[in-house]
Amino acid sequence: MLKHLNLDEMVALLSPWVEDPKQRKVFLSIHEIAALHPRVVEAHEAVLAVQPSSGGASSKMRALIAKSNEVDRCHDHLARAVSYGIDAHRELCLAEEPADAAGAARCELVQKKLFPGGLSILNASPLAEAGNTTRIARLLEEEPEIAGFLRSVPARGKASLLDVVKRWLTTGRELQAIERARTELEATETTTPVSKTTIQSARSQWFKIVSLVLSNLEMSRAPARDVEIIRGPVLRASGRAGKRYVSSKPEEAPAEEDTPEEEADSPASGPGEAEPSEEDDETDVS
């Protein structure tokens, strides 16, 4: 019985359809249900949104954290490229014959202004890294000769070290925007408790789309193996949930009685259900 599944089970059942590349490919290969995939994703996200976090981060927060980690990785590589690029240019100045002492000194000056604490900034928080790139952007405006020096130092391809610095500053702005979004989301999630109505709405949405998927699979001409990959786990889990409910609360009504049983139960019916006999039909006729 689908309606007896708990939120954790509902998330686990749809997660492969949405997140696992192989199962998603199988789902989309079945003509009768492929068009339902966007609604499956919506239902999955709705249930995720009301699932108790148990101390963990929400799906939206995890997405922001993942994005922050990726931008931070790029930020650190660009910062090293700038620092190492200045050091390499300094060594080239010293390798001149005679040595370009003035050029080497200029490299040291720019290095100290861009990295006053060396590369220790890379071990700071994303917010601190964003603040540092804001400082550097202001520095380039106030001291244009630094920008001129960076423009004279070649980098990869036709780019100059100033181009690399601009990319570095862009990652800083992205980190700042992500941190702001994380702060706002955390405040929203902390101050907005999930209501019972919201949970029921998410469950109802889940029941409807899963029931529709199962119903369409009944008429599918897809290979039996593909149909079983999608349908099997849901039927087995719903069967276990129904037995669990009967054994634990045989006399109580289901918690989600508002959910139409026709939508929630009909696709989950298995081969074990008995069809009405002819004798029963004849008995009903008065």
N, C-alpha and C positions, 0 to 999 in steps of 0.2 A: 504494500500500500504506500504510494508515494507520499501521502500526507503525514505519515508517521516518521519520515526521515527528519533528522535534526539538521541544524544549519551546517555543522561540520561535514556531515555526509553529503549534503547538497553541494557544498563547495568542492569537495573531493571528486564528486561524480562528473561535474561539468568542467572542472579544471583541465582534464586531458583534451576535451573537445576544443577548448579555447587556447590552451598554452602549449600542449604537446604537438610538435610539428607533424609527427607521423599520424597521430589520431585525427588531427585537424585535416590533414590531407585525405584521409579515409572518409571523414564526414563530408567534405566538399565534393568527393568523387561520387557520392550517392545522390543521384539526380532529384529524388523525391524530398530530400531534406536540405540540400545545399543552400537553397535560398533562405532557409531559416537561421543560418549561422549568425548573422548580425543580431538577431533577437536572442539567440543563445548567449552571445557575448554580453548583451545588455542585462539579461537575467542573472548571469554569473556575477557581473559587477554589482548588481543590486543586492545580491545575497552577501557578497564580500563586504559591502558597505555597512551591513547591519550585524555582521558576525562579531561576537565578542572578541576583543583583541587578545585577551589573556596576557597582557603585558607587552604584546608585540605591536609592530607598526601596521597601520592600515595599508591597503593596496596603493592608495594615492601617495601616502608618505613614502612607501618603499620605492615607488617610481621616482619621486623627487630625489631620494637619497642616491639611487642608481645614477640618475642624471648628474647629480652633484659630483659623484665619484669620477665619472667619465670626464667632466669638464676640468676637475681638479687635476686629473692625470695629464691632460693636455697642457694645463697651466704650468705644471712643474717642468715638463719637457721643454716648453718654450722659454721658461726662465733660465734653465740650464743652458739652452742654446745661446741666449743673449750673453750670459756670464762667460761661458767658454769661448764664445766668438770674440769678446773683448780681450780675453787672455791670449787667444791665438794671435790676434792682431798685434798685441804688445810684443809677443815673442818674435814676430816677423819684423817689427821695428828694431828690435835689439839685434836681429840677425843681419841687418843692413851693414854695408861696409862703406863708410864708417857707421856705427850704430846710430839710429835715430832716437836719441835720448828724449827729445822733446815729444816725439810721437808716443813713446812708451809712457812718459809721464802723463800725457793726456789720457791714455788708456786707463792708467791707475786712478786718475781723478774721476773719470766717468764711472768706473767700476765701483768706487766707494760711494758715489752719489746714488747709483741705482741699487746697489746691494750693500748698505751700510753695515749690516750684520752678516754679510756673506750669504750663503744659500740656506741659512737657518730658517728663513721665511717659509721655505717649502715644508717645514714641519709644523707650521702654525695652522690654525683653524681656517676653513674656507672664508669665513667672514674677515679674518685678519689679512688673508691673502688678497681679498677684494679691496680692503682698505689700503693695502700697500700699492696696488696698481693705480688706485685713485691718486695717491701721492705722486707716483711716477708721471702720470698724465699731467698733473699740475706742474711738476718739475720741468717737463719738456716745453710747456708754455712759458714758464718764467725764465728758462735758460735755453733759448733756441739754438745756442751753439752746441748743446749736447745732441739735439736732433740732427744738426748738421754733421757732427762727427759720426753718429750712427749711420747716417745716409752714405757716408764715404766708405764704410766697412762692408765688403761684399759678403753675401750669405749664399744660400743654395740657389742655383739657377741664376736668374736675372735679378733676384731680390737682394735688398740690402738688409743690414742688421736693423735698420729702422722699421722695415716691413715686419720683421719678426717681433719687434717690440710692440707694434700696433696689434698684432695677433694676440700677443701676451696680454695686453690691456683689455682686449675684447673678452678674453676668458675671465678676467677679473670682474667685468661688468656682468657677465653671465652668472658667475658665482654669487654676486650680490643679489641678483634677481631671484635666483633659486633659494637663497637663504631667506629672503623676504617671503617668498611663497611658502616655505616650510614653517616659518613663524606664524603666518596667517592660518595655514591649515591646522597647525597644532592648536591654536587658539579656538578655531571652529570646532574641532573634534573634542576638545576638552570641555567646552561650554555648551555643546549641543548633544544631550543624551539621546540615544536611540529610543524612540517610542514604540509601544506595542503595535500601534497602527502601522508604523513604518516597517516593522518586522513582518507583519501579516501581509502587507502589500508586496514586499520582496518575495516572500514565500509563494504567494498567489501567482506572481509573475513567473516564478521558476516552475511551478506546477503546470501552468498553462503551456509554456513552450516545450517542456520536456514531454508532456502528454501528447502534444502535437507531433513531436519528433517520433515518438514511439508509434503513434497511430499511422504516420506516413510510412514508417519502416515495415508495417504489416503488409502494405501494398507494394513495397519496393521490389524491383527486379534485379537489384544489385546482388553480387555474390554473397552467398549465405555467410561466409567468413567475415566479410566486411560488415554485414548487418549485425552479426553477433558481437563484433568488436565494439560497436557503438551501443547496442541495446543490452547485451548480456550483463555488464556491471550494474546497470540501473535496475534491471529486473531482480537480480540477486540481492542487491542492497535493499530494495523495497520489500522483498519477501522477508528478509531478516527483520526489517523494521516492523512489519506487521506482526510477526511472531513475538517480537520483543514487547510490543504494545499489549497484545492479548495476554501474555504471561504475567506482565507486571500490573496492568490495570484492566482487568477483564470487564468491569462494570462501569467504567467511566467513559464519558464521551471524549472524542479526540479534541485536542487543544485548538486545532484550526478548523472547527466545524463550519466556519463561514465559507471555507473553500469548497466549491462545487465538487462533489465526489465524482460526478460524471466525467469531469475533466481530469481529475487526479488519479482515478482508479482504473478507468477502462483500458488504457494502453498497457497497464502493468499486469493485466490478467494473463495467466499462464496456461499452459496446456492442461494443467491439473484441474481446471474448473469444469464442472459438469454442465452439459447442455440440458435444457428442460426436455423431459421425456414426452412422448406422445400421450402416455397415460395421464400425465399431469395436465396436458392441454385439454384432454377429453373430460377430466374431472372438473375443470373450471367452467365448462359449458353447462349451463343449467337448462 
